[in-house]
Amino acid sequence: MLKTSHEYLPKELHKLKIALDDSDLKRTYNHVHAIGGSSDTLGAKGLSQTAFLMEQHIEAKNLALAENALSDLDLARLTVKKN
């Protein structure tokens, strides 16, 4: 499952970045929500919590904070251990 996450997460983050660059709140939210759900399932709490925080910024329509959280999300992804 973790191997799948290391293939899935970079692709999903890339889609998230594109949606954020396009200022598309709905697509951005959908991608970050998918990342959060997947990370929660994997037990990657740091990644899940960071995704949840980013979701809150998107719900508040605060793209500046969402963009800041994107780098935190990317860093949190790197902490997920590979098996």
N, C-alpha and C positions, 0 to 999 in steps of 0.2 A: 504494500500500500504506500509506503514512503517513497519508493521508487517512482510510483505514479505521481505522487505529490511534487516530486522534483522535476517531473516533466510537465505537469499541469500548471503549477504555480507561476513559472516564468511566462508561459503563454497567456495565462489569465491576467497577470500584471501588465503585460504588453497591451492587451485589449483595454485594460483599465486606464492606462496612460493615454491611449488614443482617445477614449471617450472623454477623459478629463481635458485633454487638449482641445477637443471639439466643444467643450462646455456643455456636454450632453449629460444632464444630471441623472436622468433615468438609466441610461446605459452605464454610467459611472457607478451608480448605486447598485445595479444588478451585478456588476463584476465584483465590486468589493464585498457584496453580500455573499456571493458564491465563494470567494476566497475565505471569508470568515467562517462560513459553514463547513467548508472542507477542512480548514485548520482546526476547528472545534472537534470535528469527527476524529481527526488524527491525534488530538490531545495536545496540539501546539498552542498552548494558552497565550503566550506572548503575541503570536501572530493573530490569533482570534481576537484578543483584546484591542490590538491596534486596528484591525479591520472594523471592529465595532465603533471605535472612536471616529474613524474616518466616515462611517455611515452616519454618525450623528452630525458631523460637519456638512455632509451632503444634504441631509434632511433639513438643516438650517440654511441651506443654499449659500454656504460660505465656501466658495471655491478656493479662496486663498488658504484657508486652514486645511481643506481637503488636499490641496497640492503639497502643503508642508507634511501632512500625514503620509503622503505617498512614499516619501523617502524613508520614513519610519517603518512603513509596511514592507518595503523592500529589504531593509536591514533585518526586520523580524523574520522574514522568510529565510534569510541566510542562517538563522540560528536553529532551524529545523534540522535535526540530525539525519544524515544518510545512513542507511543500513547496507 
